Amino acid sequence: MILKNIEIKARIEDYKKVKRLVEELCPTPTQTEQQEDTFFNIPKGRLKLRETDNNSALIYYDRKDSLEPSQSDIAISFTENPDTLKSVLSKSLGIRGVVNKKRILYKYAQTRIHLDNVKRLGKFIELEVVLKSGQTLKDGETIANKLMDEFGIQKNNLIDVAYIDLIEGKN
Protein backbone atom coordinates (compact mmCIF):
# COMPACT_ATOMS: atom_id res chain seq x y z
CA MET A 1 0.00 0.00 0.00
CA ILE A 2 1.39 3.41 -1.00
CA LEU A 3 0.02 6.64 0.50
CA LYS A 4 0.67 10.36 0.41
CA ASN A 5 -0.05 12.33 3.59
CA ILE A 6 0.30 15.82 4.89
CA GLU A 7 1.52 15.47 8.45
CA ILE A 8 2.17 17.55 11.54
CA LYS A 9 3.32 16.50 15.00
CA ALA A 10 3.19 18.62 18.15
CA ARG A 11 4.00 18.29 21.83
CA ILE A 12 0.89 18.60 24.01
CA GLU A 13 1.08 20.83 27.07
CA ASP A 14 -2.54 20.35 28.21
CA TYR A 15 -3.40 16.76 27.26
CA LYS A 16 -6.88 16.77 28.84
CA LYS A 17 -7.87 19.92 26.96
CA VAL A 18 -6.61 18.65 23.59
CA LYS A 19 -8.26 15.25 24.12
CA ARG A 20 -11.56 16.98 24.94
CA LEU A 21 -11.32 19.10 21.77
CA VAL A 22 -10.51 16.05 19.65
CA GLU A 23 -13.41 14.12 21.18
CA GLU A 24 -15.81 17.00 20.51
CA LEU A 25 -14.96 16.60 16.82
CA CYS A 26 -14.63 12.78 16.88
CA PRO A 27 -16.58 11.41 19.87
CA THR A 28 -15.28 7.83 19.61
CA PRO A 29 -11.72 6.66 19.05
CA THR A 30 -11.41 4.04 16.33
CA GLN A 31 -8.55 2.29 18.09
CA THR A 32 -6.36 2.36 21.16
CA GLU A 33 -3.19 0.31 21.05
CA GLN A 34 0.27 -0.16 22.43
CA GLN A 35 2.81 0.18 19.62
CA GLU A 36 6.46 -0.80 19.46
CA ASP A 37 8.32 0.66 16.49
CA THR A 38 11.75 -0.79 15.78
CA PHE A 39 13.69 1.54 13.45
CA PHE A 40 16.41 0.23 11.16
CA ASN A 41 19.47 1.96 9.75
CA ILE A 42 18.86 3.10 6.18
CA PRO A 43 20.49 5.86 4.10
CA LYS A 44 17.30 7.78 3.19
CA GLY A 45 13.95 8.12 4.91
CA ARG A 46 12.90 5.94 7.83
CA LEU A 47 12.15 2.22 8.01
CA LYS A 48 10.33 0.73 10.98
CA LEU A 49 8.66 -2.48 11.99
CA ARG A 50 5.51 -1.61 13.94
CA GLU A 51 4.24 -4.31 16.28
CA THR A 52 0.89 -4.13 18.07
CA ASP A 53 -1.39 -6.69 19.68
CA ASN A 54 -3.54 -6.61 16.53
CA ASN A 55 -1.08 -6.63 13.62
CA SER A 56 2.43 -5.89 12.47
CA ALA A 57 3.65 -3.88 9.51
CA LEU A 58 6.88 -2.85 7.88
CA ILE A 59 6.61 0.87 7.15
CA TYR A 60 8.92 3.00 5.03
CA TYR A 61 8.38 6.73 4.97
CA ASP A 62 10.20 9.74 3.69
CA ARG A 63 9.30 13.19 4.96
CA LYS A 64 11.21 16.40 5.05
CA ASP A 65 11.90 17.43 8.65
CA SER A 66 9.71 20.52 8.88
CA LEU A 67 7.68 22.45 11.43
CA GLU A 68 5.12 23.18 8.73
CA PRO A 69 2.59 20.61 7.52
CA SER A 70 4.57 18.58 5.00
CA GLN A 71 4.16 15.63 2.69
CA SER A 72 5.06 12.09 3.72
CA ASP A 73 5.49 9.37 1.11
CA ILE A 74 4.65 6.06 2.77
CA ALA A 75 4.88 2.40 1.77
CA ILE A 76 3.38 -0.27 4.07
CA SER A 77 3.56 -4.06 4.01
CA PHE A 78 1.67 -6.04 6.65
CA THR A 79 3.32 -9.16 8.04
CA GLU A 80 2.26 -12.18 10.04
CA ASN A 81 5.90 -12.97 10.94
CA PRO A 82 7.27 -9.88 12.69
CA ASP A 83 9.89 -11.79 14.70
CA THR A 84 11.44 -13.36 11.60
CA LEU A 85 11.31 -10.08 9.69
CA LYS A 86 12.88 -8.19 12.61
CA SER A 87 15.68 -10.75 12.79
CA VAL A 88 16.46 -10.45 9.06
CA LEU A 89 16.36 -6.65 9.10
CA SER A 90 18.42 -6.44 12.29
CA LYS A 91 21.16 -8.63 10.83
CA SER A 92 21.18 -6.90 7.45
CA LEU A 93 20.64 -3.24 8.43
CA GLY A 94 21.13 -2.95 12.18
CA ILE A 95 18.67 -1.50 14.67
CA ARG A 96 18.69 2.27 15.00
CA GLY A 97 16.38 2.34 18.03
CA VAL A 98 12.97 1.50 19.45
CA VAL A 99 9.97 3.75 20.18
CA ASN A 100 7.24 2.53 22.55
CA LYS A 101 3.97 4.40 22.75
CA LYS A 102 0.29 4.18 23.58
CA ARG A 103 -1.72 5.58 20.68
CA ILE A 104 -5.35 6.62 20.61
CA LEU A 105 -6.50 6.91 17.01
CA TYR A 106 -9.43 9.06 15.87
CA LYS A 107 -10.63 9.67 12.33
CA TYR A 108 -12.16 12.86 11.04
CA ALA A 109 -13.06 12.89 7.36
CA GLN A 110 -9.77 12.12 5.61
CA THR A 111 -7.58 12.90 8.62
CA ARG A 112 -6.16 10.45 11.14
CA ILE A 113 -5.69 12.10 14.52
CA HIS A 114 -3.28 10.37 16.90
CA LEU A 115 -2.93 11.13 20.59
CA ASP A 116 0.37 9.54 21.57
CA ASN A 117 1.93 8.92 24.97
CA VAL A 118 5.53 8.13 24.06
CA LYS A 119 7.77 6.42 26.60
CA ARG A 120 10.64 8.74 27.65
CA LEU A 121 9.21 11.68 25.65
CA GLY A 122 5.71 12.60 26.81
CA LYS A 123 2.42 13.36 25.08
CA PHE A 124 1.91 14.42 21.47
CA ILE A 125 -0.74 14.93 18.83
CA GLU A 126 -0.16 13.92 15.24
CA LEU A 127 -2.38 14.83 12.30
CA GLU A 128 -2.15 12.81 9.08
CA VAL A 129 -4.25 14.18 6.24
CA VAL A 130 -4.48 11.37 3.67
CA LEU A 131 -4.56 13.00 0.25
CA LYS A 132 -7.33 11.87 -2.06
CA SER A 133 -6.81 11.40 -5.77
CA GLY A 134 -6.62 14.82 -7.41
CA GLN A 135 -5.95 16.72 -4.19
CA THR A 136 -2.95 18.99 -4.07
CA LEU A 137 -0.42 19.34 -1.27
CA LYS A 138 -1.92 22.79 -0.62
CA ASP A 139 -5.37 21.20 -0.08
CA GLY A 140 -3.89 18.89 2.56
CA GLU A 141 -1.96 21.73 4.21
CA THR A 142 -5.17 23.78 4.45
CA ILE A 143 -6.97 20.91 6.21
CA ALA A 144 -4.04 20.36 8.61
CA ASN A 145 -3.78 24.07 9.46
CA LYS A 146 -7.54 24.30 10.12
CA LEU A 147 -7.38 21.34 12.53
CA MET A 148 -4.30 22.80 14.24
CA ASP A 149 -6.29 25.97 14.92
CA GLU A 150 -9.31 23.97 16.12
CA PHE A 151 -7.21 22.00 18.62
CA GLY A 152 -5.22 25.04 19.76
CA ILE A 153 -1.90 23.65 18.50
CA GLN A 154 0.67 26.41 18.79
CA LYS A 155 3.53 26.74 16.29
CA ASN A 156 6.07 26.64 19.14
CA ASN A 157 4.87 23.12 20.08
CA LEU A 158 5.39 21.67 16.60
CA ILE A 159 8.00 18.94 16.22
CA ASP A 160 9.97 18.73 12.99
CA VAL A 161 11.40 15.22 13.44
CA ALA A 162 10.25 11.68 14.23
CA TYR A 163 10.00 10.30 17.78
CA ILE A 164 13.12 8.20 17.14
CA ASP A 165 15.04 11.42 16.41
CA LEU A 166 13.81 12.96 19.68
CA ILE A 167 14.89 9.88 21.60
CA GLU A 168 18.32 10.10 19.98
CA GLY A 169 18.48 13.74 21.10
CA LYS A 170 18.53 15.27 17.64
CA ASN A 171 16.14 18.07 18.55
Helices and strands as residue ranges (DSSP letters): E 2-11, H 15-25, E 31-40, E 46-51, E 56-63, E 70-79, H 82-93, E 95-108, E 111-118, E 122-130, H 137-150, G 155-157, H 163-167
